Amino acid sequence: MPKSKLRKKVKDSASHHEQVVSHEPAPLDSPSWLAPTMVGAFLIGLIWIVVFYITQTSYPIPGIGAWNMVVGFAFIGVGFSLATKWR
């Protein structure tokens, strides 16, 4: 019995399994409000903690005691999170 001819597979330039995804370039400049807000959050957090220590844990908010430290560090954390978006 004669052998049949083998067919060659045609390779497409772009396979249907691959999809071309176009990405928009990220903006190169940060918003104008970002740097002042970031520095402000750092300073408010620092001043909050310094006032807490200077007044021997009485202020800035007298009723919450040592939670004033958490509030101060929360402001500093907001500053750090904004710093990650600064370009």
N, C-alpha and C positions, 0 to 999 in steps of 0.2 A: 504494500500500500504506500503510495507516495506521501511524503511529509508536506503538511500545509505550510504556507508562508507565514512567518511571524510578523505581526503588525507592530510598528514602532509607536510608542505613546508620544503624543505631542505635549510638550510642557508649555503651559501658559506662562506669560510673563508675570502675572499676578494670580496667585492661587486663590480659589474662592474660600479657602480656609483662613487666609490672612486678610485682615482689614486694615486699611490705612486710616490712622487717627491723627487728625490735625489738632494741635494744641495752640491756644492763644498765648502769646508771650505774657509773662507776669509784668505788672507795672514796675518800672525801675525806681520810682520815687515813692516815698511814704507820704501819707496825708499830712497836711500842715498842722493838724491838731495833735498828732501822735507824740512828737517829742516833748512839747510842753506838758501834756497830760502824764506822760511817763515820768518826767522829772518831778512833777507835782506830786504824784503818788509816792515816789521814793521819799521826798522831803516830808510829806505829811506823816508817813509811817515812821520815819526817823524822829521827827519832832514829837510824835505821839509817845514813842517809847522813852525818849529823854524826859519828857514831862512826867511820865509815870514813875521813873526812877528818882527824879529830883524831888518830887512831892511825897516821896516815901509811900508809894502805892495808893495815894488818895485821889489823884486826878488822872486823866481828863474826865472820866466818868466815874464818880465816887461809888456808885452802887454795884458795879460789876467786879470790883477787885482785880484779881490777876488776869481776868479776861481782857483787860486793856492791852496786855501783851499780844494776845491773839488778834485784836483789832489792828494794832500797829503792824504786825507781820502780815496781815491780810493786805494792807495798803502796799507794803513792799512787794508782796506776791503779785499784786495787780501791776505794779511797775515792771516787774520782771516779765510778766506775760506780754505786756505791751512792747518791751524791748525786743522780743523775738520777732515782731512784725516790722521793726524799724530797718530801713535800708538806706 
